């Protein structure tokens, strides 16, 4: 499989980490909630970058046990995470005891079991994660000494040598023996994504603003200006936080240039109350000069957005987002992650999001567009 080197998904972890962890303040609003948004922003900025440290001095639990206990319906890890660096260090360094082909999908991946029994997904040059997605960290893996000795026959059968490089093509929809992923010699740069605990099974949903992927056939949202009104009458978007989650996700996808959000996952049997979990951001950070405005359709068609989202977006303008991303990526094992053109593009797209919200508020008023939705989380 031919890798798209430009799609570097560790940046997704960092964008979402900043985008969802930060609560920003609207200069015109001095409510107690928004003052807490401002304090949280400064705490986040002070804590960047996360240092990958090996020890958990204050607990006898394994890093995997701690990470499993973090998961609740509205977040995968809490805002205050003193153990985060140790868990990410374990993901980047723990011995691989088993390797198999990845779960089904369109992209190449391998399922690894790390020392202590923790499942992770290894993706060559790809990574994702945030408080609504599993933790992710960059990792260099020696395919010859770390993977092949513990690989299943199914995975081992896809290994081959191209020149002096060890390669594999795995099992996926687009995986081909003629397009393998190749290491630099034996060492492959990639990412490991922490597997969610089995006690939290996932349910897949079709995204209401998904594309048809059929030439000449438009989805309803692409031609019906009143489409959001129909969505609001359909479960689970007629009540609860799901529609606002969709709009948050549209903003995030626009920032990273991901126009391929055709499905999404939530926890099962949640009746629309749990978070939208982002598990497929592979088609991101392509052409930094391209701004695909249609990604923002949920925002500009519904013209609503969380107050906390609006606040955090405002605090990230004027180059703050680019600076925070650069700082957060500095200590990752595969740093640097994003090129300067991509960092500049994220900042420019942020201005476009803010302009879109302003168009909505000019038309419908602040009280209609900005929705106060701060659901209490068990960690906070």
N, C-alpha and C positions, 0 to 999 in steps of 0.2 A: 504494500500500500504506500502510495506516495504521500509523504508528510507535507502539510502546509506549514512551513516553518513560521510564517507570519502569525499563525494562530497560537498565541502563547497564553494559556489559560491560567497561569499563576496570577496574572494581572487581574483576572476575574475575582479570585479570592480576595485580593487586596482592594479592588474597587468596591466590592460588596461589603467587605469588612468595614471600610470607612463609611460607605453609603448607608449602612444599616446600624452600625454601632454608634454613630454620631447623632446627637440631637442638636439642631442649630436654632438660633433665635431670629425671629423677624424683628427688625429694628423698630417697627411700629407697634409691637405687642410685647408688653412687659408682664404677662401673666406668670403665675408661679410655675406652671408647666413649662413655659418657654424659658424661664430662668434656669430651670433644671436642664433643659436642652443645652443651654450655653455652658453650664458647668460640665456636662457630659462631654461636650466637644473639647473642652480644654483638657479633660482627663485623657481623652483619646490621643490628642496631639502630644501630650507629655509622655504617653506610653509607647510612642513609635520610635524606632522599630521594635518588634518583638524579638528578644534575644533567645536563640535556641539553646537552652541550658539542659544538661543531662540529668539533674537530680531533682527528686521530690522529697525534700528534707522533712516536711511537716506531716507526712502521711505514710502509712504502710501499704496503701493501695497501689496497684499498678496503674500506669498511665491510661491503659485501656479501660479499667474500671471507672476511673474518674470521668473520662470522656463519655462513657455510656450513661452515667448518672446525670450528665448535663442535659440530655435530650428531654424536651417537654413539647407540648403541642404547638407553641408559638416560637420556639427557637431551638437551635441545635447546640449552642453553647451560650453561656451567660455573658453579660457585659463585663463583669469583673472576673477575670480568669488568671489568677496568679500561676496556675499550673500549665498555661497554654504553651509556653516555651518548651517545657519539659516534654509535653505530649508531642509537639511537632518535632522535637529532637529525636524522640523514639521512632516516629514515623520515618525520619530521614536516615536512621542508623541501625535500627534493630535487625538482627539476622533474619534472612528469608528462609523459612523452613519448608515451604511448598509453593509451587507456581503452577497455574493452570490457565486455560484460555479464559478470556473475560466473558461477562454476561452478554446476552444478545444486544445488538445495536448496530449502528452504521459505522462506528469508529473503532479502530484498533485499540485493544486494551488487554491487559493480563491481570488475572486475579491472583494476588499473592497472600500468603499467610505469614505473618511476622512472628518472631519469638514471643511467646505469651498467648498465642492463638488468635491474634487480631487480624481480621480481613482488611486488606487495602486493595485499591485498584491502581495499577501502574499504567500510565499513559505516556507514550513517547512524546516529549515536547508539548504536552498538554496538561492543564490543571484547572481546577475550579473549587470554589468553596466560599462560605461565609456563615453568618448566624442563622441563615435560612438554608444552609447547605453544609455538607460535611467538610470538616477541616482538610486542608490540602497543604503540602509542602513539596518543594523541589527535591529531587534525589538523583544521584548518579548511581547506576547499577551496572555491574560487570556481568554481562550475559553469559559468559563462559564459566565463571567461577561461582556466581551467586544464583543464577537462574537454571541453567541446564542440569546441574546435579540434582535439583529438587523438582524438576519439571515433570508434569504428567506426560504420558505418551501422546496424548492429544495435542498438547502444546509443543512437545519436543519434535513432533513430526512436521512442524511448520518452520523449523530452523534451517537456515542455509548460509552459505558463505558467498559473499560477493566481493571479489578482490581479496583484500586483507581484512574485511569487515564482517563481523558476525551479525546476522539479520534474522528476523522472524516476521511472519505475516499473520499469524493468529487465526481467529475465527470471528468474522463479522460480515455484515451485509456487503460492504465494499472491499473486504480483504481479498487480495489476489496474490498468488505466488509471484506474479510478474512485477508486483509493486510492494516489496517488503519494506519494513522499517529497519534501518541499518544503524548499528552502533559506529562510533569512531574507534575502529579496532574492535575491542570487546566492550568498551564502556559506552553506555547509552544515557543521555540526559533526558529526564522526564519528570513525572510527578507521581506522588502517591496520595490517594484520596481515602480518608477514613470511612470504612463501611459503617452504616448506621446499625444500631443494635437490632437483633432479630425480633425483639419485643415491640418494635415500631414498624409493622409492615406498611408498605406504600400502596397507594391507589393512583392509577394514572387517569388523567382527564384530558379531553381535547380542549385546546385553548380556544376561547370564543373568538379571538382575533387571529386565528391560524390562517395560513394561506392554503390555496387549493393544490398548488404544485402541478397544475395542469395548464398547459399552454392554451390561451384563449378563453379560460374560464376564471372569472373573478369570484372571490368570496363575497358574501353579502356585505360585509363591513366596508369593502372597497368601493361600493357604489351607493349604499344606503346611508344617508347622513343621519337618519334617526335610529340607526342600528343599536346604539347603546340603550335606548328606551326598551327595546325588545330584550336585551340581555338582562336588564334590571328586573324583568318579570320572570326570569328563569332561575331555578335553584341551581347552585348555591349562591347566586349573585343577587338574589332578591332580599337578602338579609345577611348579617354577620360581616366579617372582615374581608371576604374573598375578593370582592370587586376592587376594593382599595389595594389588596395585594397584587392584583392584576395590573393596576395602574403603577404601583411602585416598580413592578417588574418591567413594565414598558419603559420607564425612565432609565432603569439600570441597563436594559438591553440596548437602548439608544446610545447610552454613553459608551458601551463597549462595541457597538456596531453589530449586534446579533439580530438578524432578521429571520431567524429560523426557530422561533418559539411556537412550534405547532402543537406541542403537548406540555403538560406539567404534572408534577406529582404532589400529593398531600398524604398525610397519614390516613389510614383506613378508618371508616366508621366515625368520621369526625363531624359530620353534619355541617360542613362548611366552616367550622370554627378554627381548625388548625391552619398553620401557615402554608403558603405556596412554597414548595421546596424546589430549588433550582438545581437540576442534575444534568442538564444538557446545554452547555454554552459553547460547543466546539466551534461553531462558525462565527467567531468573534475576532476583533483586532485584525481585520483584513486591510483594506485600503484606508489609510488614515485621512485621505482627502474626501472620502465619500461620506455624506450624511443622508441616511435613508429615513426620511421624515415619517414614512408610513409606520415605522416601528412605534411611534408615539400615538397611533390612532386611538387606543383606549383613553389616553389623556385628553386629546383634543376633541374627541367625540362625546365623552362623558362629562368633561369639564369639572371634575372633582379630584382632589388630592388631599392626602393627610396633612394636617398642620405641621406635624413633626417632620414629614418629608420635605415640605416647603421650607421649613426652618433650616434643616440640615443642608439643603441645596444652596440656600443663600449664604451660609457660612463657608461653603466650599468654593465660592466664586473668587474672582480676582487672583487666580493662580494658586489658591490654597490647596485645591484638589491635586494638582500636579505635584506640588511640593510634598504633600502628605504621601502620595503614592511612591514618589522617589525615595522618601525616607523609609517607608514600610518595606520596600523591596530590597533595601541595601544589604540586609544580613541573610537573605535566603540563600540556600546552597547553590542555586543556579542563577544567582544575580549576575548581570542585569537581566531584567525580565522584559520590560517595555522599552522600545526605542523612543528617542526624543520626539519624533513626529507623532507617535501614538499618544504620548503624554500631552502634547499640545492639542491634539484632536479631542481628547477627553475634556479638556478645559473649554474648547470652543463649543462642543456639543452641550455642555452644561449651560452655557449662555442661551442656546436655542431652546432648551427645556424651560428655563426661566421666562423667556419671551413667550412661549406657548401658554404658560400659566397666566401670565399677565393679560394675554388676549382673552382668556376665559374670564378673569376677574373684571376686565373692562366691560365685557358683555353681560355677565350675570351677577357681578358683585362678589366681594370677598366672602361674605357670610354664606353664600351658596357654594362657592368653589372650594374653600378651605374647610375640610371636615375634621373635627376633633375626634380622633379615634386612638386612644392610648390604652389598649387592653392590658390589664395587669398580668405580669409574668411571675411565675413561681420563684424565679431566681432573684427578682428585684425587691 
